[in-house]
Amino acid sequence: MAETPKVVPISMRRLPRAELPADTVSLARFLIGKVVVREMPFGRIAGRIVETEAYPRRDPAAHHFRGLTPRNRSMFLRRGHAYVYFSYGNHFMLNVSAEVAGVGGGVLIRALEPLTGIDHMEQQRGTARRVDLARGPGRLAAALNIDRSLDGVDLCAAGPLWLATLKEPKSTPDHRIHARRAVFAVAESPRIGITRAAHRLLRFYERGSPYVSGPGRLRR
Protein backbone atom coordinates (compact mmCIF):
# COMPACT_ATOMS: atom_id res chain seq x y z
CA MET A 1 0.00 0.00 0.00
CA ALA A 2 1.33 3.43 -0.95
CA GLU A 3 2.21 5.70 1.92
CA THR A 4 -0.15 8.64 2.42
CA PRO A 5 1.72 11.93 1.79
CA LYS A 6 2.39 13.90 4.94
CA VAL A 7 0.48 17.15 5.40
CA VAL A 8 2.82 19.91 6.49
CA PRO A 9 1.03 22.42 8.75
CA ILE A 10 1.26 26.07 7.76
CA SER A 11 1.42 28.64 10.51
CA MET A 12 1.33 32.34 9.66
CA ARG A 13 1.15 35.71 11.35
CA ARG A 14 -0.09 38.97 9.91
CA LEU A 15 2.59 41.44 8.82
CA PRO A 16 2.23 44.74 10.71
CA ARG A 17 2.93 47.91 8.77
CA ALA A 18 5.88 48.70 11.05
CA GLU A 19 7.75 45.71 9.57
CA LEU A 20 7.34 46.85 5.97
CA PRO A 21 10.30 48.88 4.67
CA ALA A 22 9.27 52.46 3.83
CA ASP A 23 10.90 52.32 0.39
CA THR A 24 9.59 50.70 -2.78
CA VAL A 25 12.73 48.83 -3.83
CA SER A 26 13.43 47.58 -0.30
CA LEU A 27 9.82 46.44 0.05
CA ALA A 28 9.94 44.53 -3.24
CA ARG A 29 12.92 42.54 -2.00
CA PHE A 30 11.48 42.14 1.51
CA LEU A 31 8.24 40.61 0.21
CA ILE A 32 9.99 37.61 -1.35
CA GLY A 33 9.12 34.68 0.91
CA LYS A 34 6.14 36.43 2.50
CA VAL A 35 2.54 35.29 1.98
CA VAL A 36 -0.57 36.69 0.29
CA VAL A 37 -3.72 35.51 2.08
CA ARG A 38 -7.20 35.66 0.54
CA GLU A 39 -10.17 35.04 2.82
CA MET A 40 -13.21 33.54 1.08
CA PRO A 41 -16.61 32.40 2.40
CA PHE A 42 -15.55 28.77 1.98
CA GLY A 43 -12.11 29.17 3.55
CA ARG A 44 -8.63 30.55 3.01
CA ILE A 45 -6.42 30.71 -0.08
CA ALA A 46 -2.75 31.56 0.37
CA GLY A 47 0.46 31.62 -1.60
CA ARG A 48 4.07 32.41 -0.82
CA ILE A 49 5.52 35.31 -2.82
CA VAL A 50 8.41 34.23 -5.08
CA GLU A 51 8.58 37.15 -7.54
CA THR A 52 7.99 40.92 -7.38
CA GLU A 53 8.71 44.07 -9.35
CA ALA A 54 9.36 47.52 -7.87
CA TYR A 55 7.85 50.71 -9.34
CA PRO A 56 9.44 53.41 -7.17
CA ARG A 57 8.84 57.15 -7.05
CA ARG A 58 9.65 59.10 -10.23
CA ASP A 59 9.68 55.86 -12.25
CA PRO A 60 8.55 56.57 -15.85
CA ALA A 61 7.26 52.97 -16.16
CA ALA A 62 4.90 53.36 -13.19
CA HIS A 63 1.21 54.28 -13.19
CA HIS A 64 1.90 56.97 -10.60
CA PHE A 65 4.50 58.80 -12.75
CA ARG A 66 2.11 61.51 -13.99
CA GLY A 67 0.47 62.02 -10.62
CA LEU A 68 -2.63 61.03 -8.67
CA THR A 69 -5.73 59.94 -10.60
CA PRO A 70 -8.96 58.15 -9.62
CA ARG A 71 -7.51 54.95 -11.12
CA ASN A 72 -4.14 54.95 -9.34
CA ARG A 73 -5.10 56.61 -6.03
CA SER A 74 -4.27 53.44 -4.05
CA MET A 75 -0.61 53.73 -5.09
CA PHE A 76 -0.50 56.95 -3.05
CA LEU A 77 -1.78 55.35 0.17
CA ARG A 78 0.74 54.64 2.89
CA ARG A 79 2.68 51.42 2.39
CA GLY A 80 0.80 48.14 2.78
CA HIS A 81 -2.40 48.78 0.81
CA ALA A 82 -3.62 46.90 -2.27
CA TYR A 83 -3.54 48.57 -5.66
CA VAL A 84 -5.52 46.41 -8.11
CA TYR A 85 -5.97 47.31 -11.75
CA PHE A 86 -7.27 45.65 -14.91
CA SER A 87 -4.50 45.08 -17.46
CA TYR A 88 -5.05 45.24 -21.23
CA GLY A 89 -8.68 44.15 -20.82
CA ASN A 90 -7.55 40.64 -19.87
CA HIS A 91 -6.74 40.24 -16.19
CA PHE A 92 -6.33 41.93 -12.84
CA MET A 93 -2.96 42.58 -11.24
CA LEU A 94 -2.13 42.91 -7.53
CA ASN A 95 0.28 45.56 -6.28
CA VAL A 96 1.26 46.73 -2.79
CA SER A 97 1.55 50.47 -2.09
CA ALA A 98 5.09 51.14 -0.97
CA GLU A 99 5.79 54.70 0.19
CA VAL A 100 4.49 57.21 2.74
CA ALA A 101 0.97 58.59 2.25
CA GLY A 102 0.81 60.99 -0.68
CA VAL A 103 3.87 59.58 -2.50
CA GLY A 104 3.31 57.16 -5.38
CA GLY A 105 5.08 53.82 -5.29
CA GLY A 106 4.09 50.20 -5.80
CA VAL A 107 5.30 46.61 -5.79
CA LEU A 108 3.76 44.27 -8.35
CA ILE A 109 3.28 40.73 -7.02
CA ARG A 110 4.27 38.62 -10.02
CA ALA A 111 4.15 35.02 -8.78
CA LEU A 112 3.20 32.82 -5.82
CA GLU A 113 3.98 29.33 -4.61
CA PRO A 114 0.54 27.89 -3.71
CA LEU A 115 0.18 26.95 -0.04
CA THR A 116 -3.50 26.54 0.85
CA GLY A 117 -6.78 26.52 -1.04
CA ILE A 118 -5.12 24.70 -3.91
CA ASP A 119 -8.34 22.92 -4.99
CA HIS A 120 -10.00 26.29 -5.47
CA MET A 121 -6.97 27.64 -7.36
CA GLU A 122 -7.16 24.66 -9.72
CA GLN A 123 -10.86 25.29 -10.32
CA GLN A 124 -10.31 28.99 -10.97
CA ARG A 125 -7.39 28.38 -13.31
CA GLY A 126 -8.71 25.27 -15.05
CA THR A 127 -5.52 23.30 -14.47
CA ALA A 128 -4.10 20.87 -11.92
CA ARG A 129 -0.52 21.80 -12.81
CA ARG A 130 0.57 23.40 -9.56
CA VAL A 131 3.50 25.40 -10.93
CA ASP A 132 1.10 27.19 -13.31
CA LEU A 133 -1.60 28.14 -10.79
CA ALA A 134 -0.11 31.51 -9.78
CA ARG A 135 2.97 31.85 -12.00
CA GLY A 136 2.47 35.32 -13.44
CA PRO A 137 0.42 38.29 -12.16
CA GLY A 138 -2.71 37.54 -14.18
CA ARG A 139 -2.81 33.88 -13.18
CA LEU A 140 -2.16 34.88 -9.58
CA ALA A 141 -5.14 37.23 -9.47
CA ALA A 142 -7.43 34.65 -11.08
CA ALA A 143 -6.33 31.91 -8.68
CA LEU A 144 -7.02 34.11 -5.63
CA ASN A 145 -10.25 35.77 -6.85
CA ILE A 146 -8.61 39.20 -6.85
CA ASP A 147 -10.48 41.99 -8.64
CA ARG A 148 -11.07 45.75 -8.39
CA SER A 149 -13.33 45.29 -5.36
CA LEU A 150 -10.10 44.75 -3.38
CA ASP A 151 -8.44 47.96 -4.58
CA GLY A 152 -7.41 50.06 -1.57
CA VAL A 153 -7.74 47.23 0.99
CA ASP A 154 -5.37 47.52 3.96
CA LEU A 155 -3.11 44.47 3.66
CA CYS A 156 -1.86 44.90 7.23
CA ALA A 157 -5.33 44.59 8.80
CA ALA A 158 -7.91 41.83 9.16
CA GLY A 159 -9.98 41.62 6.00
CA PRO A 160 -10.49 39.80 2.70
CA LEU A 161 -6.84 40.17 1.61
CA TRP A 162 -3.74 40.50 3.78
CA LEU A 163 0.00 39.91 4.00
CA ALA A 164 1.60 37.37 6.29
CA THR A 165 4.89 35.76 7.15
CA LEU A 166 5.38 32.06 7.74
CA LYS A 167 6.08 30.94 11.29
CA GLU A 168 8.24 27.93 11.97
CA PRO A 169 6.27 25.39 14.03
CA LYS A 170 8.14 23.73 16.90
CA SER A 171 7.74 20.35 15.25
CA THR A 172 6.69 19.40 11.74
CA PRO A 173 6.11 16.17 9.84
CA ASP A 174 8.82 17.23 7.39
CA HIS A 175 11.23 19.89 8.61
CA ARG A 176 13.01 19.96 5.26
CA ILE A 177 10.09 21.74 3.59
CA HIS A 178 10.14 24.49 6.20
CA ALA A 179 13.93 24.74 6.00
CA ARG A 180 13.74 25.26 2.24
CA ARG A 181 11.19 28.03 2.66
CA ALA A 182 13.22 29.70 5.39
CA VAL A 183 16.56 29.73 3.54
CA PHE A 184 16.61 30.91 -0.08
CA ALA A 185 18.50 33.26 -2.37
CA VAL A 186 16.92 36.42 -3.77
CA ALA A 187 18.08 37.41 -7.26
CA GLU A 188 17.37 40.56 -9.28
CA SER A 189 16.91 41.37 -12.96
CA PRO A 190 15.32 43.94 -15.26
CA ARG A 191 11.52 44.07 -15.16
CA ILE A 192 9.43 42.13 -17.67
CA GLY A 193 7.26 43.52 -20.46
CA ILE A 194 8.04 47.24 -20.16
CA THR A 195 9.81 49.70 -22.45
CA ARG A 196 10.52 52.68 -20.18
CA ALA A 197 13.40 52.35 -17.70
CA ALA A 198 13.64 48.74 -18.85
CA HIS A 199 17.33 48.45 -17.90
CA ARG A 200 16.79 48.96 -14.14
CA LEU A 201 17.26 45.90 -11.92
CA LEU A 202 13.90 46.16 -10.17
CA ARG A 203 12.58 42.61 -10.50
CA PHE A 204 13.24 40.34 -7.52
CA TYR A 205 12.68 36.61 -7.33
CA GLU A 206 13.54 33.45 -5.43
CA ARG A 207 16.43 31.95 -7.34
CA GLY A 208 15.63 28.50 -8.72
CA SER A 209 11.94 28.44 -7.74
CA PRO A 210 9.78 26.65 -10.34
CA TYR A 211 6.93 29.00 -9.42
CA VAL A 212 8.69 32.10 -10.78
CA SER A 213 7.17 33.35 -14.04
CA GLY A 214 8.80 33.30 -17.45
CA PRO A 215 11.28 30.87 -19.05
CA GLY A 216 13.92 29.03 -17.06
CA ARG A 217 16.61 31.63 -17.69
CA LEU A 218 14.55 34.14 -15.69
CA ARG A 219 14.68 31.93 -12.58
CA ARG A 220 18.43 31.38 -12.34
N, C-alpha and C positions, 0 to 999 in steps of 0.2 A: 504494500500500500504506500502511495506517495505521501511524503511528509507534508502536512499543512503549513504553508508559508507563515512565518511569524509576523504578527502585526506590531509595528514599532509605534509606541505612543508618541504623540506630538503635544508638547507643552509650550505655550506661548504666553507672552505678556505684552500688553499694549505699549507702544512707544510714546512716551511723553514728549511734548514739543521741546522741552529743555535739552533732550538728547540729540535733536536734529541739528546738524551744523547750519549756521546762519550764512550760508554761501552756496550758490547753486552747484558749482563744480565739486565742492567737498561733499555736499549732500548726495550727488549722483554716485560718487564712489562709496559713501557710507551705506547707501541703501542696498548694495549688493550683499546678498545673504539674509536680508530682512524679509518680512512676509506681508503680502497683501491678503486681507481677510474680507470676505464678502458674506454678510449675514442674509440668509433667505428664509422664507416661512418654513421651508422643509428642513433647514439645517444650515451648516456652515460650509463654504467653499474657501479654500486657501491655497496659495502658492508662494514658493520662495523665490525672491527676485534674483535673477542671474544675469540681467542685462539692463542697462539704463543709458540715456543720453542726456547731457546737460545743455540747457539753453539759457545761459547767464545774461545778466544785464548788458545792454548795448550790443547784443548779438543780432546781426542782420538776418540770420536764419530763423529767428524766434518770432512768434506771434505778437509778442509784446513790444517789438522794436519800434513801431510807430506810435506807441502810446496806448492808453486805456480805451477799450471799446466795450459795448455790451457783451460781445462774444468772448473776449479774453479777460474779463474783469477778475476771474478767479486766479489768474496768474499774479495779480497784484495783492492778493491776500497774504497775510503773514505765513511763513513757511508751515507746511503740513496740511494744506487743504488740497482737495481734488480739483483739477482742471480737466474737464472732459469735453472733447470736441469731435465732430463728425468729419472724417477725412475723405475727400474726393468722392463723396456720395456713396461710399462703400462700407465703412466701419467706424466705430468709435475708438478713441485712443485715450488712455489714462495718463495724466501727468500729475506731479506733486508740486505745488507752489513752493518756492525755495528761498525767498528773500524776506526782508522786513516788510511790514504792511506799506503799501504804496509804491513799492519797487517791483518791477516785473522780473520774473525769473521762474523757470520751471524745469523739472526733471521728467522726461518721458520714460515710462516703464515699458521696456521693449519685450521682455520675456520672463516667464515664470517656470519653475519646476513644480508641477502639481503635488500637493500634499494631502488635502482632504477634499471631499466632494467630487471625487474623480468620476463617479458614475454620471453625475450631472454634467460635468465638463464634456464627457464623451457624447452625451445626448445633444448638448448644445452645438458641438463641433461636428457631429456626424462621423466620428472616427474613434476607434479604440487604440490608436497608435499614440501612446502617452507622450512621446517627445514632441508630437505635433499639436497637442491640446492648447498650449499657451506660448508657442514659439513664434513670436512676432506680436506687435502691439494690437493688431486687429483681431487675431485669434485669441489673444489674452482677454480682450474686452468681451468677446462673444462667449468665451468659456465661463466668465464670471458674471454674466448678465450686467455688464456696465454700460450705461447709456447717459444721456444728458441730464436725466433726473438726478444723477449723483454729482453734477457739477457744483462746486462750492462746498461740498461736504467736508467737515473737519475730520481729518484722518487720525487725529490724536485723541478723539473722544469716542465714547460709545455711540454706535450708530450702524447704518447698513454697510459701511465700508471703512476699514481702518487699517493702520499699519502696526505690525507686531515684530517682536524678535523671538527667536526660538530659545527656549530654556532647556538646559541639559538636565534630564531626570536623573535621580540618584542611581537608579538601576534600570537597564533596558534589556529587552530580549536580544538586541544586536547592537552593541556599543559602536561597532565599526561604522554604521550608517550615521550615527550622531557625530562621530569623530570626523567623517568626511565633510559633513555640513559645517562643522566648526572651524576646520582648517582648510583654506583654499586660497588660490592666488587670484588677485584682481589684475586684469590687463586693460589696456586702453588702446583706442584706435580712432581714426576719423569717424564722424557720424555717417549714417547710411541714408541714401536717397535725397540728399540736399545739394544745392549748387552754391549757395552763399556760405562763405566761411567754411568751406568743405574740408580744408586742410587741418583744422583744429582737432586736437586729440581730446574729444569730449564724449566719446562713447566708452563705457566701462562694462566689463563683463567678467564672469567667472571663467578663468582659463580652463579649457578642456571640457566644459559642461556640454552634454548633448542637447540641452534645452535652450541653448543660446541660438538666436535666429541667424539665418543666412547660411552660406556654404561653410564647409569645414575650415577653410583658411581663416574665417572670421572668428573662430573659437580658440585658436592656438594662443 
